[in-house]
Amino acid sequence: MISLRPIDLKPAYSLPAVFGPIHCVSLFQAQAKVLAEQKRFPFSIDNANTNEELAFGYALIGNGLYDEAVKHFSSLLQRDPELVSAIYGRGIAYGKKGLQDIKNAELALFELNRVITIEPNAPEVFEQRAEILSPLGRISEALNDLSRAIQLRPLARLYRHRGTLHFISEDYATAHEDFHQSLEMKKSQPIAMLYKGLTFYHRGMLKVSAWMLTLKMVWEVTPVVCIVGKELGDFEAAMDSFQKALLLNQNHIQSLQLRGMMLYNHGSLQEALKDFKGCLQLEPYNEVCQYMKGLSHVAMGQFYEGIKAQTKVMLNDPLPGQKTSSEYLKVKYLREYSRYLHAHLDLPTTEYNMDLDLPGNFKDQWAKNLPFLIEDYEEQPGLQPHIKDVLHQKFESYSLEVQGLLCTADRLGALMQYNTPGFLPNKRIHRAMGLAALEIMQAVQRTWANSKIRVGGKTRLMQWRDMFDIAVKWRRIADPDQPVLWLDQMPARSLSRGFNNHINLIRGQVINMRYLAYFDKILNFIKDRILVYHRTNNPKGLSEVKEAVEKVKKVEDLLPIMKQFNSKTRDGFTVNTKVPSVKNEGKEYDGFTITITGDRVGNMLFSVETQTTEERTQQYHDEIDALYKDLNSKGKALMLSTELGEVDAVCNLILSLVYYFYNLMPLSRGSSVVAYSVIMGALMASGKEVTGKIPKGKLVDFEAMTTPSPEVFSKIGKLWMNLKSLPASYSTLPSVSETFPTIRTMIEVLNTDSSSHCPRNS
């Protein structure tokens, strides 16, 4: 995701900068003389002496002496309170002093408002006022000012600026028009071309031929190609484009930031860290790079450097009225979680439970990405000097048996990768979830042999949640940025209100490309539900409704039809899916809710969500409990049998159990990969190995959520899994839980590079 900040509009008049410290007033006077003679400052008058005095003030601004400029213009205004150029210059100087102080912003706006009252047809004043308004979050007012400036004097620069504000407001269609107009007036504008390309990208039009032709016109626009490669999951193509972009300009901050984020999301943390450090050398106050630097350090177990970087982000308070950045929102949660991880670095993971240790309100607000406003919160202990950072481990430092374990984990983890736009392969996640699958295999096999496990400091038989918790443990350590938390462990108040897992499929002009392949499936389901509703409540008008619904080819076209035939759907409508019970035949549970609101003109919301209430959670838990009990019974019988039918029955039970897990969506993040690693691990325990890749465009969680029954889900899943007999070598693999018993050992193995040692996944 790109970090966008409000635009910093350039002054309408170019002022010469003086290099080095300025001590001699005569240098300013010389500058002022040139400016005055050429009238290269705004609102000059017919008096040469006054013009030179005005120009002197603008020379002060050009050299960064804003307080002196304010004093100088104020002295001129004492002599002539209506001197427009002095009012304007003082307004610019207040703005340049820094909008961190709201008084500067208020004074700047006051002066610019005065100028507009006197000179209502000066486009540069409207542009300058937009520069003040946009960082304050007053985007609508800034847009009005830029529109007025364009009316008075249409310039490529003004269209580009207005397009950028429309882009920030997520009005991508209007932004596209402005960038297009700007480029028509002035061809060579890499930034305008970049954002024009991004307007296609955010509307889900990655492969629009016109855009791709545009990309090929100018080398400087390669960051767009990089983003496209990343979003299409093509890491190699994106890296190649970033390389070209940075060869042209090695100090391009956005390219360093974007490449660093892509490398982090690819699991290449060491390389990502280099980019974030390079970004901060060029722009020390870049909040995104500072946050990502801290995150990268913590993920690799370098807690001291990580928390130092996090603290710098915490000190960067947003301006009054300015939208809080996502990095600022997340950083205190990350710091507290980092401290928790550090304190538990060398304790066996079987001896504590993070879901029980972390305060309920902390987990609740972290999962919801809310501002850190927790009453009576007791901070996690600071870093203890005796607990050292995690050191780098070479692949060769592990025994040959463990090396084989890692190569197997890498191969298994790669099979969990989605092949659909928006999902970049992450080798760190692959390693973690491959190890999770192997640890689950070993734990399930021990359970079927009647052995107990160690959980939360106690020894007992493994329950279904323990099986998933193995995967949760690895997923958490792989990426500490994401809160992977059990929703039913949240405070009772939060659960009673319902905890929603919400996915926007279309929001305004933004299309979620990850789920594009499921739009038609969901549309057909909605159309079917509409006909069922009218068959019951409007039998006379059914044929007319059916005829209208059959013509609908896009989700956007549904809402007008619903409004036409049902006045209750004026503001939108919802449709609920149902999940059949296996335990209680004929009973159904709530699945997910599909919501469509708005209208066809760019402000439609098309979303799905699952609501985690106590009642719904208990219904699904009862279902999973029954399936897990049956699975254990059949799994134990399988250990003593060689019947093929037994294996198939166990396989169906595993997929059915996970079907309900997917529909429940019980985790704040990561439910999909956690569940798939459980599928792979439990199947290996039954003697079957998944060897097939997930098909292009398929999302396993959405397959489960949009499939009418666990039986159908099992059939679909087995089609691509290509199940084969488990190789005998798996039985001799080292114990994952004993080889990596602590967070330190887990981070060490995730940091280890195996690329030159393990066979490359095809």
GIDA-V451622 format. One record per backbone hydrogen bond with DSSP energy under -0.5 kcal/mol. NH is the residue of the N-H (numbers start at 1). CO is the residue of the C=O. E is the energy in kcal/mol with one decimal. If there is no record, write none. Layout:
{{NH | CO | E} {NH | CO | E}}
This chain:
{{4 | 2 | -0.7} {9 | 7 | -0.8} {19 | 17 | -0.5} {23 | 21 | -0.6} {25 | 23 | -0.6} {27 | 24 | -1.2} {28 | 24 | -0.8} {29 | 25 | -2.2} {30 | 26 | -2.1} {31 | 27 | -2.1} {32 | 28 | -3.1} {33 | 29 | -2.3} {34 | 30 | -1.8} {35 | 31 | -2.5} {36 | 32 | -2.9} {37 | 33 | -2.6} {38 | 34 | -2.2} {39 | 35 | -0.6} {39 | 36 | -0.5} {40 | 35 | -2.2} {44 | 41 | -0.6} {48 | 46 | -0.7} {51 | 47 | -2.4} {52 | 48 | -1.9} {53 | 49 | -1.9} {54 | 50 | -2.8} {55 | 51 | -2.8} {56 | 52 | -1.7} {57 | 53 | -1.3} {58 | 54 | -1.7} {59 | 55 | -2.1} {60 | 56 | -1.8} {61 | 57 | -1.8} {62 | 58 | -2.4} {63 | 59 | -1.1} {63 | 60 | -0.5} {64 | 61 | -2.0} {65 | 60 | -2.5} {66 | 64 | -1.3} {69 | 65 | -1.8} {70 | 66 | -2.4} {71 | 67 | -2.2} {72 | 68 | -2.5} {73 | 69 | -2.8} {74 | 70 | -2.2} {75 | 71 | -2.1} {76 | 72 | -1.7} {77 | 73 | -2.2} {78 | 74 | -1.4} {79 | 75 | -0.9} {80 | 76 | -2.0} {83 | 80 | -1.9} {84 | 82 | -1.2} {86 | 83 | -0.6} {87 | 83 | -2.0} {88 | 84 | -2.8} {89 | 85 | -2.7} {90 | 86 | -2.5} {91 | 87 | -2.1} {92 | 88 | -2.4} {93 | 89 | -2.4} {94 | 90 | -2.4} {95 | 91 | -2.0} {96 | 92 | -2.6} {97 | 93 | -1.5} {98 | 94 | -0.5} {98 | 95 | -1.0} {101 | 98 | -1.0} {102 | 100 | -0.8} {104 | 101 | -1.2} {105 | 101 | -1.2} {106 | 102 | -2.5} {107 | 103 | -2.7} {108 | 104 | -2.6} {109 | 105 | -2.6} {110 | 106 | -2.2} {111 | 107 | -2.3} {112 | 108 | -2.4} {113 | 109 | -2.6} {114 | 110 | -1.7} {115 | 111 | -2.0} {116 | 112 | -2.3} {117 | 113 | -1.8} {118 | 114 | -1.8} {119 | 115 | -4.0} {122 | 119 | -1.1} {123 | 121 | -0.8} {125 | 122 | -1.1} {126 | 122 | -1.1} {127 | 123 | -2.2} {128 | 124 | -2.3} {129 | 125 | -2.6} {130 | 126 | -2.1} {131 | 127 | -1.5} {132 | 128 | -1.1} {133 | 129 | -2.5} {134 | 130 | -2.5} {135 | 131 | -0.7} {136 | 132 | -0.6} {136 | 133 | -0.7} {137 | 134 | -1.7} {138 | 133 | -1.9} {139 | 137 | -1.6} {142 | 138 | -2.0} {143 | 139 | -2.7} {144 | 140 | -1.9} {145 | 141 | -2.1} {146 | 142 | -2.3} {147 | 143 | -2.4} {148 | 144 | -2.1} {149 | 145 | -2.3} {150 | 146 | -2.3} {151 | 147 | -2.0} {152 | 148 | -1.9} {153 | 149 | -2.7} {155 | 153 | -0.5} {159 | 155 | -1.9} {160 | 156 | -2.2} {161 | 157 | -2.5} {162 | 158 | -2.7} {163 | 159 | -2.7} {164 | 160 | -2.1} {165 | 161 | -1.8} {166 | 162 | -2.4} {167 | 163 | -2.3} {168 | 164 | -2.3} {169 | 165 | -1.8} {170 | 167 | -1.7} {171 | 166 | -2.6} {172 | 170 | -1.2} {175 | 171 | -2.2} {176 | 172 | -2.5} {177 | 173 | -1.7} {178 | 174 | -2.0} {179 | 175 | -2.7} {180 | 176 | -2.5} {181 | 177 | -2.4} {182 | 178 | -2.5} {183 | 179 | -2.4} {184 | 180 | -1.8} {185 | 181 | -1.6} {186 | 182 | -1.8} {189 | 187 | -1.8} {193 | 189 | -2.4} {194 | 190 | -2.5} {195 | 191 | -2.4} {196 | 192 | -2.3} {197 | 193 | -2.4} {198 | 194 | -2.0} {199 | 195 | -1.5} {200 | 196 | -0.9} {200 | 197 | -0.6} {201 | 197 | -1.9} {202 | 198 | -2.6} {203 | 199 | -0.6} {203 | 200 | -0.9} {204 | 201 | -1.7} {205 | 200 | -2.6} {208 | 205 | -1.5} {212 | 208 | -2.3} {213 | 209 | -2.3} {214 | 210 | -1.8} {215 | 211 | -2.4} {216 | 212 | -1.2} {217 | 214 | -1.5} {218 | 214 | -0.6} {218 | 215 | -0.6} {221 | 218 | -1.2} {222 | 219 | -1.9} {223 | 220 | -0.6} {224 | 221 | -2.0} {225 | 221 | -0.8} {226 | 222 | -2.5} {227 | 223 | -2.3} {228 | 224 | -2.7} {229 | 225 | -2.9} {230 | 226 | -2.5} {231 | 227 | -2.9} {232 | 228 | -2.3} {233 | 230 | -1.4} {234 | 229 | -2.8} {235 | 233 | -1.2} {238 | 234 | -2.1} {239 | 235 | -2.8} {240 | 236 | -2.3} {241 | 237 | -2.0} {242 | 238 | -2.5} {243 | 239 | -2.5} {244 | 240 | -1.9} {245 | 241 | -2.4} {246 | 242 | -2.6} {247 | 243 | -1.5} {248 | 244 | -1.6} {249 | 245 | -1.7} {252 | 249 | -1.6} {253 | 251 | -1.0} {256 | 252 | -2.0} {257 | 253 | -2.8} {258 | 254 | -2.9} {259 | 255 | -2.7} {260 | 256 | -2.4} {261 | 257 | -2.2} {262 | 258 | -2.4} {263 | 259 | -2.8} {264 | 260 | -2.4} {265 | 261 | -2.4} {266 | 262 | -0.8} {267 | 264 | -1.6} {268 | 263 | -2.7} {269 | 267 | -1.2} {272 | 268 | -2.0} {273 | 269 | -2.6} {274 | 270 | -1.3} {275 | 271 | -1.4} {276 | 272 | -2.1} {277 | 273 | -2.4} {278 | 274 | -2.3} {279 | 275 | -2.5} {280 | 276 | -2.1} {281 | 277 | -1.8} {282 | 278 | -1.4} {283 | 279 | -2.2} {286 | 283 | -2.1} {287 | 285 | -0.8} {290 | 286 | -2.2} {291 | 287 | -2.5} {292 | 288 | -2.8} {293 | 289 | -2.2} {294 | 290 | -2.1} {295 | 291 | -2.6} {296 | 292 | -2.6} {297 | 293 | -2.2} {298 | 294 | -2.2} {299 | 295 | -2.8} {300 | 296 | -1.6} {301 | 298 | -1.8} {302 | 297 | -3.3} {303 | 301 | -1.1} {306 | 302 | -1.9} {307 | 303 | -2.7} {308 | 304 | -1.6} {309 | 305 | -2.0} {310 | 306 | -2.1} {311 | 307 | -2.2} {312 | 308 | -1.3} {313 | 309 | -1.4} {314 | 310 | -2.1} {315 | 311 | -1.5} {316 | 313 | -1.4} {317 | 315 | -1.6} {322 | 319 | -2.2} {329 | 325 | -2.0} {330 | 326 | -2.0} {331 | 327 | -1.8} {332 | 328 | -0.6} {334 | 330 | -2.2} {335 | 331 | -2.4} {336 | 332 | -2.3} {337 | 333 | -2.6} {338 | 334 | -2.7} {339 | 335 | -2.2} {340 | 336 | -2.0} {341 | 337 | -2.7} {342 | 338 | -2.5} {343 | 339 | -2.3} {344 | 340 | -1.4} {345 | 342 | -1.3} {347 | 344 | -1.1} {349 | 741 | -2.6} {351 | 348 | -2.1} {352 | 349 | -0.7} {356 | 353 | -0.9} {357 | 353 | -2.2} {358 | 354 | -2.4} {363 | 359 | -2.2} {364 | 360 | -2.6} {365 | 361 | -2.4} {366 | 362 | -2.3} {367 | 363 | -2.6} {368 | 364 | -1.4} {369 | 366 | -1.1} {370 | 365 | -2.5} {373 | 371 | -1.9} {375 | 373 | -0.6} {377 | 374 | -1.2} {379 | 377 | -0.7} {387 | 384 | -1.9} {388 | 386 | -0.9} {390 | 301 | -2.2} {397 | 394 | -1.4} {398 | 395 | -1.5} {403 | 399 | -2.6} {404 | 400 | -2.1} {405 | 401 | -1.7} {406 | 402 | -2.4} {407 | 403 | -2.2} {408 | 404 | -2.1} {409 | 405 | -2.4} {410 | 406 | -2.6} {411 | 407 | -1.9} {412 | 408 | -2.4} {413 | 409 | -3.0} {414 | 410 | -1.8} {415 | 411 | -0.8} {415 | 412 | -0.8} {416 | 413 | -1.5} {417 | 414 | -1.3} {420 | 418 | -0.7} {422 | 231 | -5.2} {423 | 420 | -1.5} {424 | 422 | -0.6} {427 | 266 | -2.1} {427 | 425 | -0.5} {430 | 426 | -2.6} {431 | 427 | -2.2} {432 | 428 | -2.4} {433 | 429 | -3.0} {434 | 430 | -2.2} {435 | 431 | -2.3} {436 | 432 | -2.1} {437 | 433 | -2.3} {438 | 434 | -1.9} {439 | 435 | -2.6} {440 | 436 | -2.7} {441 | 437 | -2.4} {442 | 438 | -2.2} {443 | 439 | -2.4} {444 | 440 | -3.0} {445 | 441 | -2.3} {446 | 442 | -1.9} {447 | 443 | -2.2} {448 | 444 | -2.6} {449 | 445 | -0.9} {450 | 447 | -2.0} {451 | 446 | -3.1} {453 | 460 | -3.4} {455 | 453 | -0.6} {455 | 458 | -3.4} {457 | 350 | -3.3} {458 | 455 | -2.0} {460 | 453 | -2.5} {460 | 458 | -0.5} {467 | 463 | -1.4} {468 | 464 | -1.7} {469 | 465 | -2.6} {470 | 466 | -1.3} {471 | 467 | -0.8} {472 | 468 | -2.4} {473 | 469 | -2.6} {474 | 470 | -1.5} {475 | 471 | -2.5} {476 | 472 | -2.5} {477 | 473 | -1.6} {478 | 474 | -1.9} {479 | 475 | -1.2} {482 | 479 | -1.4} {483 | 481 | -0.5} {484 | 482 | -1.1} {485 | 483 | -1.1} {487 | 666 | -3.0} {489 | 486 | -1.2} {490 | 487 | -1.5} {494 | 491 | -0.6} {495 | 491 | -1.9} {496 | 492 | -2.6} {497 | 493 | -1.2} {498 | 494 | -0.9} {499 | 612 | -1.0} {500 | 498 | -0.6} {501 | 610 | -2.8} {502 | 500 | -0.8} {503 | 608 | -3.0} {505 | 503 | -0.6} {505 | 606 | -2.6} {506 | 606 | -2.3} {507 | 510 | -2.7} {508 | 604 | -3.1} {509 | 170 | -0.5} {509 | 507 | -0.5} {510 | 507 | -2.5} {511 | 202 | -1.2} {511 | 509 | -0.6} {512 | 505 | -3.0} {513 | 511 | -1.1} {515 | 512 | -1.2} {516 | 513 | -1.1} {518 | 515 | -2.0} {519 | 516 | -1.3} {522 | 518 | -2.5} {523 | 519 | -2.8} {524 | 520 | -2.6} {525 | 521 | -1.7} {526 | 522 | -2.6} {527 | 523 | -2.6} {528 | 524 | -2.1} {529 | 525 | -2.3} {530 | 526 | -2.5} {531 | 527 | -2.0} {532 | 528 | -2.1} {533 | 529 | -2.5} {534 | 530 | -2.4} {535 | 531 | -2.2} {536 | 532 | -1.3} {537 | 533 | -2.9} {538 | 534 | -2.1} {541 | 538 | -0.6} {542 | 539 | -0.8} {545 | 541 | -2.2} {546 | 542 | -3.1} {547 | 543 | -2.2} {548 | 544 | -1.9} {549 | 545 | -2.9} {550 | 546 | -2.2} {551 | 547 | -0.7} {551 | 548 | -0.7} {552 | 549 | -1.4} {557 | 554 | -1.3} {558 | 555 | -2.1} {559 | 555 | -0.6} {561 | 557 | -0.8} {562 | 558 | -2.4} {563 | 559 | -2.5} {564 | 560 | -1.8} {565 | 561 | -1.9} {566 | 562 | -1.6} {569 | 566 | -1.8} {570 | 567 | -1.2} {572 | 569 | -0.8} {573 | 596 | -2.4} {575 | 594 | -2.5} {577 | 592 | -2.5} {579 | 589 | -2.7} {580 | 708 | -0.6} {581 | 587 | -2.7} {585 | 583 | -0.6} {587 | 584 | -2.2} {589 | 579 | -2.9} {591 | 577 | -2.8} {593 | 609 | -3.0} {594 | 575 | -3.4} {595 | 593 | -0.5} {595 | 607 | -2.8} {596 | 573 | -2.5} {597 | 605 | -2.1} {598 | 571 | -0.7} {602 | 600 | -1.4} {605 | 597 | -2.1} {606 | 506 | -3.2} {607 | 595 | -2.4} {607 | 605 | -0.5} {608 | 503 | -2.5} {609 | 593 | -1.6} {610 | 501 | -1.9} {612 | 499 | -2.5} {612 | 610 | -0.6} {613 | 611 | -1.4} {617 | 613 | -2.6} {618 | 614 | -2.3} {619 | 615 | -2.0} {620 | 616 | -2.1} {621 | 617 | -2.6} {622 | 618 | -2.4} {623 | 619 | -1.6} {624 | 620 | -2.8} {625 | 621 | -3.1} {626 | 622 | -2.0} {627 | 623 | -2.1} {628 | 624 | -2.8} {629 | 625 | -2.3} {630 | 626 | -2.0} {631 | 627 | -2.7} {632 | 628 | -2.7} {633 | 629 | -2.0} {634 | 630 | -2.6} {635 | 631 | -2.8} {636 | 632 | -2.5} {637 | 633 | -1.7} {638 | 634 | -2.2} {639 | 635 | -1.4} {640 | 636 | -0.5} {640 | 637 | -1.1} {641 | 638 | -1.3} {647 | 643 | -1.2} {648 | 644 | -2.0} {649 | 645 | -2.1} {650 | 646 | -2.2} {651 | 647 | -2.5} {652 | 648 | -2.3} {653 | 649 | -2.0} {654 | 650 | -2.4} {655 | 651 | -2.2} {656 | 652 | -2.3} {657 | 653 | -2.7} {658 | 654 | -2.2} {659 | 655 | -1.7} {660 | 656 | -1.6} {661 | 657 | -1.5} {662 | 658 | -2.9} {663 | 659 | -1.9} {664 | 660 | -2.0} {665 | 661 | -2.3} {668 | 485 | -2.3} {674 | 670 | -2.1} {675 | 671 | -2.3} {676 | 672 | -2.2} {677 | 673 | -2.0} {678 | 674 | -1.5} {679 | 675 | -2.3} {680 | 676 | -2.4} {681 | 677 | -2.5} {682 | 678 | -3.0} {683 | 679 | -2.4} {684 | 680 | -2.0} {685 | 681 | -1.8} {686 | 682 | -1.2} {687 | 684 | -1.3} {688 | 683 | -2.8} {689 | 724 | -3.3} {691 | 689 | -0.5} {691 | 721 | -2.1} {692 | 721 | -2.4} {694 | 415 | -0.6} {697 | 419 | -2.1} {698 | 695 | -1.9} {703 | 699 | -2.5} {704 | 700 | -2.1} {705 | 701 | -2.2} {706 | 702 | -2.0} {707 | 704 | -0.9} {713 | 709 | -2.0} {714 | 710 | -2.5} {715 | 711 | -2.1} {716 | 712 | -2.5} {717 | 713 | -2.8} {718 | 714 | -2.4} {719 | 715 | -1.0} {719 | 716 | -0.6} {720 | 716 | -0.8} {720 | 717 | -0.7} {721 | 717 | -1.8} {722 | 718 | -0.9} {724 | 689 | -2.1} {726 | 687 | -2.4} {730 | 727 | -1.6} {731 | 728 | -1.5} {732 | 729 | -1.3} {733 | 730 | -1.1} {739 | 735 | -2.1} {740 | 736 | -2.3} {743 | 344 | -0.6} {743 | 347 | -0.6} {744 | 345 | -2.3} {746 | 742 | -2.0} {747 | 743 | -2.9} {748 | 744 | -2.5} {749 | 745 | -1.9} {750 | 746 | -1.8} {751 | 747 | -1.9} {752 | 748 | -0.9} {754 | 752 | -0.5} {757 | 754 | -2.2} {758 | 754 | -2.6}}
